[in-house]
Amino acid sequence: MRQLSAVLLLCLLVHSNDNFLVAEQPSNNFILYFFRHAEKQLDKGSDPELTQAGHLRSIALANFFSKKPDWELPRYFYSTNYKRTVQTIRYTSERLGPHVQYYKPTELPLFAERLLSSQASTLIVGHSNTTPELIELVGGLAEPISESEYGTLYEVTINCDTHTVISTTKRSIGK
């Protein structure tokens, strides 16, 4: 009887805890994750691949998302159609399932509208010149990214109803 009581109490605690977590989810918000591609090979033309350090940073990005609750995980994955951006996003998209869609860096205003209208958490991998511009187009705050800067992830949390930015968080991924 004591074992049955203990099991019932444990089930009640787990059930209560699950309900608490669900109640705390900001279901009316979505997160746009922006990441400049990882370290690229230098002097390898206009479409270089990642370096070993770049692959390690890309794995670190995938590991970052493996610690996120389900409601914060990206549902969509976007990259420009360059080797360095595709290789950067690959590890994360392979773990989470959806395929990578390409966006044109020359059509950022249109792409920003698409991201806002989707109202879904999304990972976008771009470049040092396009990532800050795209963040600002969706209403977030961004700083210029130097050509030698890698590993900064911007998390822009947006309200679904108003499309207003709740917060912009900047964090370092990898090294």
C-alpha positions as CSV (number, residue, x, y, z in Angstrom):
1,M,0.0,0.0,0.0
2,R,2.9,2.4,0.8
3,Q,4.4,1.7,-2.6
4,L,1.2,2.4,-4.4
5,S,0.8,5.7,-2.4
6,A,4.3,6.7,-3.2
7,V,3.8,5.9,-6.9
8,L,0.5,7.9,-6.9
9,L,2.2,10.8,-5.2
10,L,5.1,10.8,-7.7
11,C,2.6,10.7,-10.6
12,L,0.7,13.7,-9.1
13,L,3.9,15.7,-8.7
14,V,5.1,14.9,-12.2
15,H,1.6,15.8,-13.6
16,S,1.5,19.0,-11.6
17,N,5.0,19.9,-12.7
18,D,4.1,19.3,-16.4
19,N,1.0,21.5,-16.1
20,F,3.2,24.2,-14.5
21,L,5.6,24.1,-17.4
22,V,2.9,24.3,-20.0
23,A,1.3,27.3,-18.2
24,E,4.6,29.1,-18.2
25,Q,5.2,28.7,-21.9
26,P,5.0,32.0,-23.8
27,S,2.8,30.4,-26.5
28,N,2.0,33.8,-28.0
29,N,5.7,34.4,-28.9
30,F,8.1,33.0,-31.3
31,I,11.9,33.3,-31.6
32,L,14.0,34.1,-34.6
33,Y,17.6,32.9,-34.2
34,F,20.2,34.6,-36.3
35,F,23.7,33.3,-36.7
36,R,26.5,34.4,-39.0
37,H,28.2,31.4,-40.6
38,A,31.0,29.8,-38.8
39,E,34.7,30.1,-39.6
40,K,35.4,29.8,-43.3
41,Q,38.5,28.9,-45.2
42,L,40.4,32.0,-46.4
43,D,41.6,32.6,-49.9
44,K,39.4,29.8,-51.3
45,G,37.3,31.8,-53.7
46,S,33.9,33.2,-53.4
47,D,32.2,30.1,-52.0
48,P,34.7,28.6,-49.4
49,E,33.9,25.7,-47.1
50,L,34.2,25.8,-43.3
51,T,37.5,25.2,-41.5
52,Q,37.8,22.5,-38.8
53,A,37.1,25.3,-36.2
54,G,34.0,26.2,-38.2
55,H,32.7,22.7,-38.1
56,L,33.3,22.5,-34.4
57,R,31.4,25.8,-33.9
58,S,28.5,24.4,-36.0
59,I,28.3,21.4,-33.8
60,A,28.3,23.7,-30.7
61,L,25.3,25.5,-32.3
62,A,23.5,22.2,-32.6
63,N,24.4,21.3,-29.0
64,F,23.0,24.7,-27.9
65,F,19.6,23.8,-29.4
66,S,19.7,20.3,-27.9
67,K,19.3,21.9,-24.4
68,K,16.3,24.0,-25.4
69,P,12.7,23.1,-24.4
70,D,10.6,21.9,-27.3
71,W,8.6,25.1,-27.7
72,E,11.8,27.1,-28.2
73,L,13.2,24.9,-30.9
74,P,13.4,26.2,-34.5
75,R,10.7,24.8,-36.7
76,Y,12.2,26.2,-39.9
77,F,15.8,26.5,-41.1
78,Y,17.0,29.1,-43.6
79,S,20.4,29.6,-45.1
80,T,21.8,31.4,-48.1
81,N,22.9,29.0,-50.8
82,Y,26.7,29.1,-50.0
83,K,28.8,26.2,-48.7
84,R,29.8,28.0,-45.5
85,T,26.2,28.8,-44.5
86,V,24.8,25.4,-45.5
87,Q,27.6,23.6,-43.6
88,T,26.9,25.8,-40.5
89,I,23.2,25.0,-40.3
90,R,23.5,21.4,-41.3
91,Y,24.3,19.8,-37.9
92,T,21.3,21.6,-36.3
93,S,18.8,20.8,-39.0
94,E,19.9,17.2,-39.2
95,R,19.2,16.8,-35.4
96,L,15.9,18.6,-35.5
97,G,14.5,17.2,-38.7
98,P,13.3,19.9,-41.1
99,H,15.2,20.5,-44.3
100,V,17.0,23.7,-45.0
101,Q,15.4,26.3,-47.2
102,Y,17.4,28.9,-49.1
103,Y,16.8,32.6,-49.0
104,K,18.3,35.3,-51.3
105,P,20.5,37.8,-49.5
106,T,19.5,40.4,-52.1
107,E,15.8,40.2,-51.0
108,L,16.0,40.8,-47.3
109,P,12.9,43.0,-46.8
110,L,10.7,40.3,-48.5
111,F,12.4,37.6,-46.4
112,A,11.9,39.5,-43.2
113,E,8.2,39.8,-43.9
114,R,8.0,36.1,-44.5
115,L,9.7,35.3,-41.2
116,L,7.3,37.6,-39.3
117,S,4.2,36.2,-41.0
118,S,5.3,32.6,-40.3
119,Q,5.0,33.2,-36.5
120,A,7.3,30.2,-36.0
121,S,10.6,29.8,-34.3
122,T,13.3,29.8,-37.0
123,L,17.0,29.5,-37.3
124,I,18.6,31.8,-40.0
125,V,22.2,31.5,-41.0
126,G,23.7,34.3,-43.0
127,H,26.7,36.6,-43.4
128,S,28.4,39.4,-41.6
129,N,26.8,42.0,-43.8
130,T,23.3,40.5,-44.1
131,T,22.6,39.2,-40.5
132,P,22.5,42.6,-38.7
133,E,20.4,44.1,-41.5
134,L,17.9,41.2,-41.3
135,I,17.7,41.4,-37.5
136,E,16.8,45.1,-37.8
137,L,14.3,44.5,-40.5
138,V,12.3,42.2,-38.2
139,G,12.5,44.9,-35.4
140,G,15.5,43.5,-33.4
141,L,18.6,45.3,-32.3
142,A,21.9,44.3,-33.9
143,E,25.5,45.5,-34.0
144,P,27.7,45.4,-37.0
145,I,29.6,42.0,-37.3
146,S,33.2,42.3,-38.3
147,E,34.7,40.0,-40.9
148,S,36.7,38.2,-38.2
149,E,33.8,37.7,-35.7
150,Y,32.2,34.3,-35.4
151,G,29.9,32.6,-33.0
152,T,27.4,35.3,-32.1
153,L,23.8,34.1,-31.9
154,Y,21.0,36.6,-31.8
155,E,17.7,35.5,-30.3
156,V,14.9,37.9,-31.3
157,T,11.6,37.1,-29.4
158,I,8.5,38.4,-31.1
159,N,4.9,38.6,-30.1
160,C,2.6,36.7,-32.5
161,D,-0.3,39.2,-32.3
162,T,1.5,42.5,-32.6
163,H,4.8,41.5,-34.3
164,T,6.6,43.6,-31.8
165,V,9.9,42.5,-30.5
166,I,9.8,41.4,-26.8
167,S,13.6,41.1,-26.5
168,T,16.8,40.7,-28.4
169,T,19.4,38.5,-26.7
170,K,23.0,38.1,-27.9
171,R,25.0,35.1,-26.9
172,S,28.3,33.4,-27.8
173,I,28.3,29.9,-29.2
174,G,31.5,27.8,-29.3
175,K,35.0,28.8,-28.4
